């Protein structure tokens, strides 16, 4: 039981770090000089890797029923980019998590390698979403469409009050802690690109998926 309590504290601390993560490096922040004092450059943030919340675990990013229906009707296929794996029937994405592969960057957010590819069989378009960062406003990722890099984009959003209190939820039968309910929503960018390349109409703010994640501290 003590292990679970300590785990909950660690995960809550990590969540607090995520919520406090700046959208821009500290070097871009404004400085407020004292009148009459010589001007100086603002301090530069030291961006470095911190260990993830726990040694191991997993997360399931399960799409909503309506989105699954629309993708299957259109003939859209989801493929995983290692270490993430696509679930059969476009039901979602399964991903291993833990400090062996994920990390926290104080300047950029919580980092997850890998990703997934959306393949539209009718048009032949392929859109890869990879190298994902979670920040206070949502999930940011590198996007590649038909082999052309699109840079970092906000691909999904969430509401802090809907998941923050769930983060330290004890998961005794799975040997750890983590939220069972973490709703994600369609971003403006995702809505636009899905409509352009697949004809699927999802509005900004529509329900996208739920993230069920558990960080494990004991076998």
C-alpha positions as CSV (number, residue, x, y, z in Angstrom):
1,X,0.0,0.0,0.0
2,X,2.9,2.3,0.8
3,X,4.2,1.7,-2.7
4,X,0.9,2.9,-4.2
5,X,0.8,6.0,-2.1
6,X,4.3,6.9,-3.1
7,X,3.4,6.2,-6.7
8,X,0.4,8.4,-6.5
9,X,2.5,11.2,-5.1
10,X,5.1,10.8,-7.9
11,X,2.4,10.8,-10.6
12,X,0.7,13.8,-9.1
13,X,4.0,15.6,-9.1
14,X,4.6,14.8,-12.7
15,X,1.1,16.0,-13.6
16,X,1.8,19.3,-11.8
17,X,5.0,19.6,-13.9
18,X,3.0,19.1,-17.1
19,X,0.5,21.7,-16.1
20,X,3.3,24.2,-15.3
21,X,5.2,23.5,-18.5
22,X,5.6,26.7,-20.5
23,X,4.5,26.8,-24.1
24,X,7.7,28.6,-25.0
25,X,11.2,28.4,-23.6
26,X,12.0,30.8,-20.7
27,X,14.3,32.7,-23.0
28,X,11.3,33.9,-24.9
29,X,9.6,35.3,-21.7
30,X,9.5,39.0,-21.1
31,X,11.9,40.6,-18.7
32,X,11.0,43.6,-16.5
33,X,14.2,45.7,-15.8
34,X,14.5,47.9,-12.8
35,X,14.3,51.6,-13.8
36,X,17.9,53.0,-14.1
37,X,19.5,49.6,-14.1
38,X,21.5,48.4,-17.1
39,X,19.5,46.1,-19.4
40,X,20.4,42.4,-19.4
41,X,19.3,39.5,-21.5
42,X,16.7,37.3,-19.9
43,X,17.9,34.0,-18.5
44,X,18.0,31.0,-20.8
45,X,16.1,27.9,-19.7
46,X,18.1,24.7,-19.5
47,X,16.0,22.1,-21.3
48,X,16.8,18.6,-20.3
49,X,15.3,15.1,-20.0
50,X,13.7,14.1,-16.7
51,X,12.6,10.5,-16.1
52,X,9.0,9.6,-16.8
53,X,6.7,9.0,-13.9
54,X,7.4,5.3,-13.4
55,X,9.4,2.4,-14.8
56,X,6.7,0.8,-16.9
57,X,3.1,0.8,-17.9
58,X,0.7,1.2,-20.8
59,X,-2.0,3.4,-22.2
60,X,-4.9,2.8,-24.5
61,X,-6.1,5.7,-26.7
62,X,-9.6,4.4,-27.7
63,X,-11.5,6.3,-30.4
64,X,-15.2,7.2,-29.9
65,X,-17.8,5.0,-31.5
66,X,-18.9,7.7,-34.1
67,X,-15.3,8.2,-35.3
68,X,-14.8,4.5,-35.6
69,X,-18.0,4.2,-37.7
70,X,-17.0,7.1,-40.0
71,X,-13.5,5.7,-40.6
72,X,-14.7,2.2,-41.3
73,X,-17.4,3.5,-43.7
74,X,-14.8,5.6,-45.6
75,X,-12.2,2.9,-45.7
76,X,-9.7,4.7,-43.5
77,X,-7.1,2.5,-41.8
78,X,-5.0,3.2,-38.8
79,X,-1.5,1.9,-38.6
80,X,0.9,2.1,-35.6
81,X,4.3,3.6,-35.6
82,X,6.5,1.7,-33.1
83,X,6.4,1.5,-30.2
84,X,2.7,2.4,-30.6
85,X,0.4,-0.3,-32.0
86,X,-3.0,0.1,-33.8
87,X,-5.9,-1.9,-32.5
88,X,-8.0,-4.0,-34.8
89,X,-11.0,-2.4,-36.4
90,X,-9.6,1.1,-36.0
91,X,-10.6,1.0,-32.3
92,X,-7.6,2.9,-31.1
93,X,-3.9,3.0,-30.3
94,X,-2.1,0.9,-27.7
95,X,1.2,2.3,-26.3
96,X,3.8,1.2,-23.8
97,X,4.8,3.9,-21.4
98,X,7.5,4.4,-18.7
99,X,10.9,5.9,-18.2
100,X,12.6,3.3,-20.4
101,X,11.3,5.2,-23.5
102,X,9.3,8.3,-22.5
103,X,10.6,11.4,-20.8
104,X,9.6,14.8,-19.5
105,X,11.2,17.9,-21.1
106,X,10.6,21.0,-18.9
107,X,10.6,23.3,-22.0
108,X,8.4,21.1,-24.3
109,X,6.2,18.8,-22.3
110,X,5.8,15.1,-21.7
111,X,7.2,13.2,-24.7
112,X,6.0,10.0,-26.3
113,X,7.9,8.4,-29.2
114,X,6.2,6.7,-32.1
115,X,2.7,7.5,-33.3
116,X,0.2,6.3,-35.9
117,X,-0.6,6.7,-39.6
118,X,-4.0,7.5,-41.0
119,X,-4.3,5.8,-44.4
120,X,-7.2,6.7,-46.7
121,X,-7.7,3.9,-49.2
122,X,-9.9,5.9,-51.6
123,X,-7.7,8.9,-52.1
124,X,-4.3,7.2,-51.3
125,X,-3.4,9.9,-48.8
126,X,-1.3,9.0,-45.8
127,X,-0.9,11.2,-42.7
128,X,1.5,10.3,-40.0
129,X,1.2,11.7,-36.5
130,X,4.4,11.1,-34.5
131,X,6.7,12.3,-31.8
132,X,4.0,13.5,-29.5
133,X,4.2,16.0,-26.7
134,X,1.5,16.6,-24.1
135,X,1.2,20.2,-23.0
136,X,-1.4,22.2,-21.0
137,X,-3.4,22.9,-24.2
138,X,-3.4,19.4,-25.7
139,X,-1.4,17.0,-27.7
140,X,1.2,18.4,-30.1
141,X,2.9,16.2,-32.7
142,X,5.0,16.2,-35.8
143,X,2.8,15.6,-38.8
144,X,3.8,14.1,-42.2
145,X,1.3,14.1,-45.1
146,X,2.1,12.0,-48.2
147,X,5.8,12.1,-47.2
148,X,5.9,15.9,-46.8
149,X,6.7,17.2,-43.3
150,X,4.1,19.7,-42.0
151,X,6.0,20.6,-38.8
152,X,4.5,20.5,-35.3
153,X,0.7,20.8,-35.0
154,X,-1.9,20.7,-32.3
155,X,-3.7,17.5,-33.2
156,X,-6.0,17.1,-30.2
157,X,-7.1,19.1,-27.1
158,X,-8.3,18.2,-23.7
159,X,-9.8,20.0,-20.6
160,X,-7.6,20.0,-17.6
161,X,-10.5,19.8,-15.1
162,X,-11.7,16.6,-16.8
163,X,-8.6,14.5,-16.1
164,X,-6.3,16.2,-13.6
165,X,-8.2,14.8,-10.6
166,X,-8.1,11.3,-12.1
167,X,-4.3,11.2,-12.6
168,X,-3.4,9.6,-9.2
169,X,-6.2,7.0,-9.3
170,X,-5.0,3.8,-7.6
171,X,-5.0,0.8,-10.0
172,X,-4.2,-2.0,-7.4
173,X,-5.0,-4.9,-9.8
174,X,-2.5,-3.5,-12.3
175,X,0.2,-2.6,-9.8
176,X,0.2,1.2,-10.3
177,X,-1.8,4.4,-10.7
178,X,-3.2,6.4,-13.5
179,X,-6.4,7.9,-15.0
180,X,-9.1,5.7,-16.5
181,X,-10.9,8.7,-18.0
182,X,-9.0,11.3,-20.0
183,X,-11.2,12.7,-22.9
184,X,-9.5,14.1,-26.0
185,X,-11.2,16.3,-28.5
186,X,-10.7,17.2,-32.2
187,X,-8.5,20.2,-32.8
188,X,-9.1,22.8,-35.5
189,X,-6.1,21.4,-37.4
190,X,-7.3,17.8,-37.3
191,X,-10.8,18.8,-38.3
192,X,-9.5,20.6,-41.4
193,X,-7.1,17.9,-42.5
194,X,-9.6,15.1,-42.1
195,X,-12.1,17.0,-44.2
196,X,-9.6,17.8,-46.9
197,X,-8.1,14.3,-47.3
198,X,-10.9,11.9,-46.3
199,X,-14.1,13.8,-46.5
200,X,-14.8,12.9,-42.9
201,X,-16.6,15.8,-41.1
202,X,-15.5,16.3,-37.5
203,X,-15.9,19.7,-36.0
204,X,-13.4,21.3,-33.7
205,X,-14.2,20.3,-30.1
206,X,-16.0,17.0,-31.1
207,X,-15.1,14.0,-29.0
208,X,-12.1,12.1,-30.3
209,X,-11.0,9.5,-27.9
210,X,-10.4,8.5,-24.3
211,X,-6.9,7.8,-22.8
212,X,-6.8,5.1,-20.2
213,X,-3.2,5.0,-18.7
214,X,-1.6,3.1,-15.9
215,X,1.9,3.6,-14.7
216,X,3.1,0.4,-12.9
217,X,5.4,0.3,-9.9
218,X,5.0,-3.3,-8.9
219,X,4.6,-6.5,-11.0
